[in-house]
Amino acid sequence: MYRLEVEVGGGDLAVQVFKILEGEVRFARGRVYVEDGKIVAEAADASSLRSLLHTVFRVLYVVEHVAAL
C-alpha cells in the first residue's frame, strides 16, 4: 500500500472541499480522505497513487484560485 499525506497550511477551504470529495474519490485501488487536517491519498500501486495525486493537486489548484476571488 502506498500512502502520501499533503498538509495544507491555513487551508480550511481545501480541507472542507476534500471532506466533501471523500465519497467521490474512492475506487477499488485507492482513495483520498482527510485525516487530522491533512489530505491523505492511499493506493494499491504507484500508478494509482500518481492518478490520485494528480486529482489532489488539480483540486488544490482550483481551490487556491477560487479562494483568491
N, C-alpha and C positions, 0 to 999 in steps of 0.2 A: 504494500500500500504506500502510495506517495502522498505527502501532505505538505502544504505550503500555507503559511499564515501571513496575512497582509494587515499591518497595523496602520490605521488611517488617523493621523494626528488631527484632532479637532474636527473630525468628520462625522458629526452626528447625523447629518443628512445621508451620507453614504451608508452608514450602519443601518439606518431606518430603511433605506431602499433595499439593501441586501436581506434584511429580515423579511421583507415582502417577497423577494425573489427566491427565498429558500425552497419553497414548494415548486418553483418553476425550473430551477437549475439543478435538477436531480435526474439521474439516469442510471442504468444498471452498472456502469463502470466508474461512476463518480458522482460527487455532489459538491455544492457550495452552501455554506451556512455561516452564521455569526456565533462566535463563542468568546466571552469575556471582552466584548468590544472590538474583536478582531474578525476579519473576514477570512474564513478557512476554506481551502479547496482540497478535497481528498479524491484520489483516483486510483484505479487498479493498475494503471501503467503510465509511462511517461507521456505517451501520445495523448491520452485522455486528459492528463494534467495540463498539458500545453493548451488543449482546447478550452479547458475550464479557465485557465489563466487569461487567455485571450478574451473570454467573456467578462471576467472580473475587471480587467484593465479597460476594456471598452466602456463598461458601465461607469467605472470611476471617472473616466474622461468626460462622459456625458454629464454626470452629476456635478463635476467641478465647473463645467461651463454653464450649467443651469443655475448653480449657486451664485455665479458671478453676475447673473442678470439682475 
